Amino acid sequence: MPQITPAHLRRADDMCRRRLAREVNGGKRRANRTGDMRFAVSNRVEADARLAQTEFGVPRLEAFVEPHELEPEQRALYRAAKYGYVEMFGDDPARIVELPFRTEMPDSGVELSSNIGLAAEMAGDRRQLRKLVVGAPRSSRLFDDIDLRVALVRTEEWAPDRLEIVAVDVIEQRRVPVKVADLGAARAEARDWIAARVVRVLELASDPRPRAGRDCQGCAFISGCSVHSG
């Protein structure tokens, strides 16, 4: 199935059509170490946070093992992030469970593909989705409307009746609860909006003409691109 991410839903109209088409349709990708490094710290913090609460309880600090394979600046950021996570969730007993990375949308013929955060099962049958950010400008939103719609659709099986969502910046110690007044109605709206937006994304991806611009930075498909040939 074509893979649709929140980034595609958010900015497909402005993307290079060649990059969009290849990302959506799973074309052969060239390794992009620069792109991977952007997420090396946040991915490691999130992976260790899962290990810190594999069993019900508060986060275990010893589960956060410093990643010596990273650069010194990245390790310093990791240390600040792990202490930030424990500070923000240290009093919240929970068990972190693994959610699938993809969710099928059969009516649209696509899969939603993204990391939506940590799925925490708490006392009293509470379900809490924790979206972690490792350092963000104060002016930026930690969780926007598209993040919310994707999260609502992708957590429906795991948290059908009760869902809390919290976005946190573990460096800036910023915590933003995301309010959902009517979970059922919000999920219905999210499914309808995403389905309509997917139609537009697939339409754009069907015409894979390249366009030089900001999408060239970090693109995994520059090799063979006519804009950069010759």
N, C-alpha and C positions, 0 to 999 in steps of 0.2 A: 504493500500500500504506500501511496505518497505520504511523506512525513511532513507534518505542519507543526511549526514551533510558534511560541508567542512572538518571537521576532518577526516571523513571516506575517502573522496577523497584524502586527503593529505597523510595519513599514514596507510591505511588499510593493506598494505603489511607487516607492522611491528607490527600490533596489535595482541593481543591474539585473536585467532579465536572464542573462546567461547564468549568473551565480544563483539566482532564485530557482531557476529550472533544475539546475544540478543538485542543489540542496534538497529540494522537494522530492525529486525523483531518484535520489540516492546514487548519483553518478560517481565514478571513480575519483577519489579524493587524494590529493598529494598531502603528505604530512606537513602540518603547520605548527612548528614548535613555538613560534611567537604567540599564536593564538592560544595554544595550550597553557603557556606560562601565565597568561592573564588570570587563569582560574586555578592555578596550582595550589595557592594558599587556601582559597575558599573551599575547593574540593576536599583538601586534606582536613580542614577544620570540621567540615560536615561529616566526613567519613569517621573521624575520631569521636565526634559527638554521638554518632550511632553506637559505636563501641562502648561509650561511656554509660549508656543506658540500655544495654541489650536485655537486662533484667530490670524489673520494676524497682525503682529507687531514684535517688538524686544522682546527678552526674558524678562519675568517678574521675577525679583529676588525673589519676595515673594512666587513664586510657589515652590521654593526649600525649603521644610520643613525638618529640621534636623531629621533624623531617630533615635529616642531615644531608639528603641529596639535593636540597634546595639551596639557593644562594643565601649569604648571610642576611641580606635585607629581607628576603622572604621569610627566613626563620624568625627574625625579630617581629615581623608582622604576625606570623603564626602564634608566637608566644602571647602577644597582646590579644589576639583574637580568642585564644583558648581561655584566658583568664576572664575576658569579657563575656564569653558564653557561660562559664560557670557562675559568674557574678549575676547574670540576668536570669538564669534558670536553676541556680543551685538550690533553691527552696521548693522546686516543683518536681516531686516524685513522678516518674513516668517510665514507660517502656517505649523505646523507639522501634518502630517496625518498618520494613522495607515495602515501598509501594512500587509497582511497575513503572518503568521509564516511559512507556507508551500506553495510550488508551485508544482503542478502536472507536471510530465513529462510522458504523456501517452505512448509515443513510447517506453520508457524504463521501464514502469510499476512501477515507484517509485515516491516518493515525495522528493523534496529538502527541507530540514528543517533546518532553522537557523535564527538567529537574524542578519540581514544585516546592521542595523543602523537606523538612523532617516531619514525619508522621508520628506524633506522640499520643500514646494511649495512657490516660490518667485515671485517677480514682473516680468512682461514681459513673463509669462508662463515658467519661468525657473524651472527646477527640480533638486534639489541637494540632494544627498545621503550623510549623515554625519555619518561616522564610528568613534565612540568614544572609546578611550582607556584610562584607568585610571592608568597611571604609567607603563612605559615599559622601558627596558634597551635601552640605546642610540644606541646600536649595532643592535637592532631588527628592523624588518620591520613592519610598522603599517598596511600595506595592501599588500598582495602578489598576485601572478598571479591567484591562486585558489580563493581567496577572490573576485578578479575582475570578474572571469568567473561566479561565483555564483551570484554576484550582477547584472551582465548584464542580466542573464536569469531571475532572480527573479523580476527585475524592468521593464520588457518589457511592461507589460500592463499599468503600472503607468506612465512610461516615454518612450513612443515608439520612439520619434523623437529627444528629447533633454535630455541629462543627464550629470550632473556634479557630480563628486565623490571627496570627500575630507576626508582624515583620519587625526584625531587629537588626540594627547595625552594631555588631559586637565590638567594633573599635570606638565608635562615637557614643556607645551606650544609649542609643536611641531606640525606643520601643514604641511601635505603632499598632494598636489593636485594630483589626478590620471588622467593622460591624456589618452583619447581615441580618436584616430584620425578619425576613420570611425566606427560609432556606429553600423550600420547594419552589416558590415563585422565582427566586433568584436563579435557581438552576435551570428552570424552564427558559428564562430570558437568555441565560448564558448559552444554552444549546442552540437556540434560534439565531442568536447573534453570530456565534462561531460558524454555524452552517452557512449562513449568508456570506460571511467573510471568506470562507473557504472557497466558495464559488469564484470570487474575485481573484484570490491567490492563484488558483489553478488556471484561470483565464490568462493571467499575466505570465505564468510559468510556461504556457503553451507557445509563447513567442520568444524563444531564447536568444534575442539579439544582445550582444555585449554593449556595455556603456562604461567608459572610463569615469572614475569618480571615487568617492570615499569607500565604496565597496571593494575596491581593488586592494586596500590595506587589509591584510589578514585573510584574503580570499584563498581558498584551497584549490581553485580551478584556473589560476592564471596561466599555467602551462597549457599551450595550445590555443590561448585566447587570441583572436585576430586583432584586437585592439593593441596588444603588446607584442605582436610579431614583427619581424623585419627590423 
